[in-house]
Amino acid sequence: MRRPQFWYGLSMWLVSFVISAFLIQLGSLIMSDVPSAGKRIDQSAFVNSTQLASVDAQISRNQDMLRDNANATEDARFVLSSRSLDYQNQRASFENWISTRSATQSNDQNPEVVARVTAIEALKLKEREAERTIEDLAQAAMAQNRSLQELEQQRRDIVDAAVAPYQKALSAEVLKVFLLRLALTLPLLLIAGLLVVKKRKSKYWPIYRSFVIFALFAFFVELVPYLPSYGGYVHTIVGIFIAVLVAYFAIKGMNSYMQKKQSEEQKPEAEKRKHIDYETAVKKISNCVCPSCDRPFGNPKPRKGSQTEATVDFCVHCGFCLFDRCENCGERENSFFKFCGACGVPSSNAPM
């Protein structure tokens, strides 16, 4: 390959990537302006708001009752503590008074003793009333907690009932987004496939190649990440389809290639040379591969430097002439060389 051709090919690859980059940027702008995401799906939209509001109101009232009960219980405990202290002080005072007074009358007829005992019993009754108040409040708090648990369970059931329709709507939205992106991406893939098939040998292929790169980017970046997954079925089916499609075209292409090669092997050598590209043939022969049947031939032996040269002149598989000798000086040269490398005389076997 000529040096200008090498740099031209490299620069055309660079041009292809630059054009594809601009196409990708344009595609991103289009995708951002298209309402592909649709409306945002929120699970709260599928909850029965009436039932939820009713249950939330009951829960709020129940929680207020529990707070009031806790405050009342705190007050009742303070009252109980105060009454217990009054009772204990009165009882201790009575016992001290009994032990120190001088008995002049019988205890059962002593009015002061009876009054003191009555006062102590009254204090004990008040202490018991405070204890009953706390017990009633505790019983009410237990009933309120049970009611609150039932209400919270009802609330969870109402929220859980919205999961199924939410998942269904979310799957539908994901499918819609995927189909929209597929509608924008699939035509690009079809056009890219047609360009590869029809324009591969065109002199404007670097421009077409940039569109192919853009289409592949759109497929793998803009479409594949949005591929919906219904239990993995879609991914699996798409994977099977792509694998079968690749295998089908690979088998078809190989069979076509083998038939073409078999058909070419029946043609005269002069006709074969007309359809073999000069640069391709020179490169293949230098790599010890027959340019006619694409099979390796002979055993290469070291040549000057790091290059190699085959020891055979004809392909051992199809009989194609690989090396011949110059009619002027007899130097052994590649049969596709247009001029002898030793004397510069045009080769008679080289394709024109």
C-alpha positions in Angstrom: 0.0 0.0 0.0 1.3 3.4 -0.9 2.0 5.8 2.0 -0.6 8.3 0.9 -3.1 5.5 0.8 -2.3 4.5 4.4 -2.6 8.1 5.7 -5.7 8.6 3.6 -7.3 5.5 5.2 -6.3 6.6 8.7 -7.7 10.1 8.1 -10.9 8.7 6.7 -11.4 6.6 9.9 -10.9 9.8 11.9 -13.4 11.6 9.7 -15.9 8.7 10.2 -15.6 9.0 13.9 -16.0 12.8 13.8 -19.1 12.6 11.7 -20.6 9.8 13.8 -19.9 11.9 17.0 -21.9 14.7 15.5 -24.7 12.3 14.5 -24.7 10.9 18.0 -25.0 14.4 19.5 -27.8 15.2 17.1 -29.6 11.9 18.1 -29.2 12.7 21.8 -30.8 16.1 21.3 -33.7 14.5 19.4 -34.2 11.9 22.1 -34.1 14.5 24.8 -36.8 16.6 23.0 -39.1 13.6 22.3 -41.4 12.8 25.2 -40.0 9.3 25.5 -40.2 9.1 29.3 -43.9 9.9 29.4 -45.5 10.8 32.8 -43.8 9.6 35.9 -45.4 6.6 37.4 -46.0 6.9 41.2 -47.4 4.1 43.3 -49.4 6.6 45.4 -51.6 7.4 42.4 -53.0 3.8 42.6 -53.8 3.9 46.3 -57.5 4.2 47.3 -57.2 7.8 48.7 -60.7 7.8 50.3 -60.0 4.7 52.4 -56.5 5.8 53.1 -57.6 9.2 54.3 -60.3 7.6 56.6 -57.8 5.2 58.1 -55.2 7.9 58.6 -57.8 10.1 60.4 -58.6 7.2 62.7 -55.0 6.5 63.3 -54.4 10.2 64.1 -57.3 10.2 66.6 -56.1 7.0 68.2 -52.6 8.5 68.6 -54.1 11.6 70.2 -56.1 9.4 72.6 -52.9 7.5 73.5 -51.1 10.8 74.2 -54.0 12.0 76.4 -54.0 8.7 78.1 -50.2 8.9 78.8 -50.6 12.4 80.2 -53.5 11.3 82.4 -51.6 8.3 83.6 -48.7 10.5 84.5 -51.0 12.8 86.5 -52.6 9.8 88.2 -49.3 8.4 89.2 -48.4 11.7 90.8 -51.7 11.7 92.7 -51.2 8.1 93.8 -47.7 8.9 95.0 -49.1 11.9 97.0 -51.9 9.9 98.5 -49.6 7.0 99.4 -47.3 9.4 101.1 -50.2 11.0 103.1 -51.4 7.5 104.1 -48.0 6.4 105.3 -47.4 9.6 107.2 -50.8 9.4 108.9 -50.3 5.7 109.8 -46.8 6.4 111.2 -48.2 9.3 113.2 -51.0 7.1 114.6 -48.6 4.3 115.6 -46.3 6.8 117.4 -49.3 8.4 119.1 -50.6 5.0 120.3 -47.2 4.0 121.7 -46.7 7.1 123.7 -50.1 8.2 125.0 -51.3 7.1 128.5 -54.4 4.9 128.2 -57.2 6.2 130.5 -60.0 4.6 128.6 -60.5 1.4 126.5 -59.4 1.7 122.9 -62.7 0.8 121.4 -64.4 3.6 123.3 -61.7 6.2 122.9 -63.2 8.8 120.4 -59.8 10.1 119.4 -58.6 6.6 118.5 -61.7 6.0 116.4 -61.2 9.4 114.7 -57.6 8.7 113.8 -58.4 5.2 112.5 -61.3 6.6 110.4 -58.9 9.2 108.9 -56.3 6.5 108.1 -59.0 4.4 106.4 -60.1 7.4 104.4 -56.6 8.0 103.2 -56.3 4.3 102.2 -59.5 4.5 100.2 -58.2 7.6 98.4 -54.9 5.7 97.6 -56.9 2.8 96.2 -59.0 5.1 94.1 -55.8 6.5 92.6 -54.6 2.9 91.9 -57.9 2.1 90.2 -57.6 5.2 88.0 -54.2 4.1 86.8 -55.4 0.6 86.2 -58.4 1.9 84.1 -56.0 4.1 82.2 -53.7 1.2 81.5 -56.6 -0.9 80.3 -57.8 1.9 78.0 -54.2 2.3 76.7 -54.1 -1.4 75.9 -57.3 -1.3 74.0 -56.2 1.8 72.1 -52.8 0.2 71.2 -54.7 -2.9 69.8 -57.0 -0.6 67.8 -54.0 1.3 66.5 -52.3 -1.9 65.4 -55.4 -3.0 63.5 -55.7 0.4 61.8 -52.0 0.3 60.8 -52.6 -3.2 59.3 -55.5 -1.8 57.4 -53.3 1.0 56.1 -50.7 -1.5 55.0 -53.3 -3.6 53.2 -54.6 -0.5 51.4 -51.1 0.5 50.3 -50.2 -3.2 49.3 -53.4 -3.3 47.2 -51.9 -0.6 44.9 -48.7 -2.6 44.2 -50.3 -4.8 41.4 -51.8 -2.0 39.4 -48.7 0.1 39.9 -46.5 -2.7 38.6 -48.8 -3.2 35.6 -48.8 0.5 34.7 -45.0 0.7 35.2 -44.5 -2.2 32.8 -46.8 -0.6 30.3 -44.9 2.7 30.5 -41.5 0.9 30.2 -42.8 -0.9 27.1 -44.0 2.3 25.6 -40.7 4.0 26.1 -38.9 1.0 24.6 -41.3 0.9 21.6 -40.8 4.6 21.0 -37.0 4.2 21.1 -37.3 1.1 18.9 -39.3 3.1 16.4 -36.5 5.6 16.2 -33.6 3.2 16.3 -34.8 0.3 14.1 -34.9 2.3 10.9 -31.3 3.4 11.6 -30.2 -0.2 11.9 -32.0 -1.2 8.7 -30.3 1.7 6.8 -27.0 0.8 8.3 -27.4 -2.8 7.2 -28.2 -1.7 3.7 -25.2 0.6 3.6 -22.9 -2.3 4.7 -24.3 -4.6 2.0 -24.7 -2.1 -0.8 -22.0 0.6 -0.2 -19.1 -1.3 1.3 -17.0 -0.9 -1.9 -18.1 2.6 -2.6 -15.5 5.4 -2.7 -17.8 7.3 -0.2 -17.7 4.4 2.2 -16.0 6.5 5.0 -19.1 8.7 5.1 -21.5 5.7 5.1 -19.3 4.1 7.7 -19.9 7.0 10.1 -23.6 6.4 9.8 -23.1 2.7 10.6 -21.1 3.6 13.7 -23.9 6.0 14.8 -26.6 3.3 14.3 -24.6 0.8 16.4 -24.2 3.4 19.1 -28.0 4.1 19.0 -28.7 0.4 19.3 -26.3 -0.4 22.2 -26.7 2.9 24.2 -30.1 4.3 23.3 -32.1 1.1 23.0 -30.5 -1.9 24.8 -30.5 -0.3 28.3 -34.3 0.4 27.9 -35.0 -3.2 26.9 -37.9 -4.2 29.2 -37.6 -7.3 31.3 -40.7 -9.3 32.1 -39.1 -12.0 34.2 -36.2 -12.1 31.8 -38.3 -13.3 28.9 -37.8 -10.3 26.7 -34.0 -10.3 27.2 -33.8 -14.0 26.6 -35.9 -14.0 23.5 -34.0 -11.0 22.0 -30.7 -12.7 22.8 -31.9 -15.9 21.1 -33.1 -14.0 18.1 -29.9 -12.0 17.7 -27.8 -15.2 18.2 -29.8 -17.1 15.6 -29.7 -14.2 13.2 -25.9 -13.9 13.5 -25.5 -17.6 13.1 -27.8 -17.7 10.0 -25.9 -15.0 8.2 -22.6 -16.4 9.2 -23.5 -19.8 7.9 -25.0 -18.3 4.7 -22.0 -16.1 4.2 -19.5 -19.0 4.7 -21.5 -21.3 2.3 -21.6 -18.5 -0.3 -17.8 -18.0 0.2 -17.1 -21.7 -0.2 -19.2 -22.0 -3.3 -17.5 -18.9 -4.8 -14.1 -20.3 -4.1 -15.0 -23.7 -5.5 -16.4 -22.0 -8.6 -13.3 -19.9 -8.9 -11.0 -22.9 -8.7 -12.5 -24.2 -11.9 -11.7 -21.1 -13.8 -8.5 -20.5 -15.8 -5.7 -18.8 -13.8 -5.7 -15.8 -16.1 -9.4 -15.1 -15.3 -8.7 -15.6 -11.6 -6.1 -12.9 -11.7 -8.5 -10.4 -13.1 -10.7 -10.6 -10.0 -7.9 -10.5 -7.3 -6.9 -7.1 -5.9 -3.2 -6.3 -6.4 -2.5 -5.1 -2.9 -4.5 -7.9 -1.4 -2.6 -10.5 -3.4 0.8 -9.1 -2.6 0.0 -9.1 1.1 -1.4 -12.6 1.1 1.5 -14.1 -0.8 4.0 -12.3 1.6 2.1 -14.0 4.4 2.3 -17.4 2.7 -1.5 -17.5 1.9 -2.8 -18.3 -1.6 -4.7 -15.3 -2.9 -6.9 -17.6 -5.0 -8.1 -20.2 -2.5 -7.1 -18.4 0.8 -5.2 -21.5 2.2 -1.7 -21.5 3.5 0.9 -23.0 1.3 4.4 -24.4 1.9 6.8 -23.8 4.8 8.2 -20.2 4.9 12.0 -20.0 5.3 13.9 -17.0 6.7 14.8 -14.3 4.2 16.8 -11.1 4.6 16.0 -9.4 7.8 12.7 -10.5 9.4 10.8 -11.3 6.2 10.0 -14.8 5.0 9.7 -16.4 1.6 7.8 -19.5 0.6 9.8 -22.4 -0.8 7.1 -23.3 -3.4 6.2 -21.5 -6.6 2.7 -22.9 -7.0 -0.1 -23.4 -4.4 -0.2 -26.9 -3.3 -4.0 -26.8 -3.0 -5.2 -25.2 -6.2 -2.1 -25.0 -8.4 -2.2 -21.1 -8.6 1.1 -19.5 -9.7 2.6 -17.7 -6.7 6.1 -17.0 -7.8 7.6 -16.9 -11.3 10.9 -15.9 -12.9 11.7 -12.8 -14.8 12.0 -13.5 -18.5 14.9 -11.0 -18.7 17.1 -11.9 -15.8 15.6 -15.0 -14.3 15.1 -13.6 -10.8 12.4 -15.3 -8.7 9.7 -12.8 -7.9 6.1 -12.6 -6.6 3.9 -13.4 -9.6 1.8 -10.3 -9.0 4.7 -7.9 -9.1 4.2 -5.6 -12.1 8.0 -5.1 -12.5 11.0 -7.2 -11.8 12.8 -6.1 -8.7 16.2 -7.0 -10.1 16.1 -5.5 -13.6 13.0 -3.4 -13.7 11.5 -5.1 -16.8 7.7 -5.3 -16.8 6.4 -8.7 -15.7 4.3 -10.6 -18.3 2.3 -12.6 -15.7 1.3 -9.6 -13.6 -2.4 -8.4 -14.0 -2.8 -5.2 -16.0 
